[in-house]
Amino acid sequence: MRKQAVQLVRTKAGRPAWGRILLLVLAVLLLLFLLLWLLAPGLASPARLVRFFRYMGLRDKEGYGVISYDGGAGAVYADLEGSLLVGTENGLTLYAMDGEQKALIQGSLPTPVLRNGGGRSLCFSPGSSYAAAVDSSGAVLLDEAFDGAFVDANVSFDGCIAYLSTENGYKTVATVLNREQKPIYRYYSRTRYLNACAVSEDGALLAVASLEEQDSLFRSGVTFFRTDEEMADRETEQGSSVSQDLGSGLIYELCFLDGDDLLAVCQNQLVFLRTDGSRLYKMPLNDESLLDYSVSEDGWVILALRTDAGGDRVLTLDAEGELLGELKPEGRVRSVSAAEGCAAVLTERSVGTYDRRLHARDSSPDTAGATRALARSDGTVLLICAGTTKLLIP
């Protein structure tokens, strides 16, 4: 009995000792991680650790991330939650990173345009009535011809769709579809041409850009409509809609950055607006040209600008137009891209990855002749080349 009691005491006393040793080992590992993070933050970043485990065994696998396709000069591309989406004049194709074809939709898209959000993408062609849409799993959401010809379309961050189309008896008709692709709102414009649109999350707000003539001059403006508000005659009865005049320049695209803020990409300026119609910030483009831009799903924007003297610079701005970061890369910029907290900048010399404040993360001179670089939320980059794509894993 005495030996058993001694053995029990030793066992119970030993458990805390092993626990203390384990805690000591964890503390040492944590200390080493913190030291590595301070001395070389890129090597110890959480994103790098996630990539290490996610692509373990795939990084050096032959053919992984190298996808061949028949793109063509007018092809458009997007990263759809880890898959490559290619839109061509003949339809829409979704590829997994191992090259497997996840979806194929055949249809006539003479000048394809992609709009993405909420893990789904819409492809349409201005002037055509056909549109196709898929989600990241490869499920076909739309594959049909609509009434009238498309003018513009937009997909919200949670997958609602807005589109502008022509229709007999009206200048333009705006339609909002919910996530189930069911129409929930329409706006019929009899007197003004609408050329750009955007929809907020849950399809709650519709923003449209209008173009009309006043005193022999064309003026552009943005109007916000609540989609839960029905009006007997939306041309004369404006309800609680609000408008903002943006001058004589044509509006190319509207993008909701969050529930309260909108970006208007115009011919001669970038304008950040509140949904109450107030103007937050205006960036004139008098001495610079906009080379490329991208909007992240968490509400910030990356811009590539070229001065009249020929120098390039890259900016990131938050949803209110406040400057987050600025970069003057070596070499001419070919494309920029944003995905959540990650940015990619492709120049004629290299491709670099950054955070939203343009703090450098990784860089590679191996651009593989790419014309575009698509940032992905895990810090990897899709390099778009002629007829093939390469996945860059920093």
PyMOL commands that set and color helices and strands:
alter all, ss='L'
color gray80, all
select helices_A, chain A and resi 2-39+46-54+201-203
alter helices_A, ss='H'
color red, helices_A
select strands_A, chain A and resi 67-68+76-80+83-88+91-95+101-106+113-117+120-124+130-135+140-145+150-155+161-167+170-177+183-189+193-199+205-214+217-226+242-247+251-256+261-266+269-274+279-284+288-295+301-307+312-317+323-327+333-339+342-347+351-354+360-364+372-375+381-384+388-392
alter strands_A, ss='S'
color yellow, strands_A
deselect
rebuild
show_as cartoon
